[in-house]
Amino acid sequence: MKVKIGELKTHLSKYVQSVRDGGEPIEVCVRGKTVAYLTRKGECRR
């Protein structure tokens, strides 16, 4: 799931809960470019 940085900042708790509950990793985007991934500990996406 791709999320803009502003959306992530506004709803960080919701996204962290989603990832923690086994949801898909979150791509953090700035101006349409992926700059980071939010994943569960121990998972790596490259």
C-alpha positions in Angstrom: 0.0 0.0 0.0 1.4 3.4 -0.9 0.8 6.3 1.5 1.8 10.0 1.2 3.9 11.3 4.0 1.2 13.8 5.1 -1.4 11.0 5.3 1.1 8.8 7.3 1.8 11.7 9.8 -1.9 12.3 10.3 -2.9 8.6 10.8 0.4 7.1 12.0 -1.3 5.0 14.8 -3.7 3.5 12.3 -1.0 2.5 9.9 1.3 1.1 12.6 -1.6 -1.0 14.0 -2.3 -2.3 10.5 1.2 -3.4 9.9 1.5 -4.9 13.4 -1.7 -6.9 12.9 -0.1 -8.6 9.9 -1.1 -6.2 7.1 0.9 -5.5 4.1 4.0 -3.3 4.3 3.5 0.4 3.7 5.4 2.4 1.1 6.0 6.0 2.3 6.0 8.4 -0.6 7.1 12.0 -1.0 6.0 13.7 -4.2 5.2 10.3 -5.8 8.5 8.7 -5.0 8.9 5.9 -2.5 11.4 7.0 0.3 10.8 4.3 3.0 8.9 1.2 3.9 7.0 0.5 7.1 7.1 -3.2 7.8 6.9 -5.6 10.7 10.1 -6.2 12.6 12.2 -8.9 10.9 10.6 -8.4 7.4 12.6 -6.8 4.7 11.4 -5.6 1.3 13.8 -4.5 -1.4 
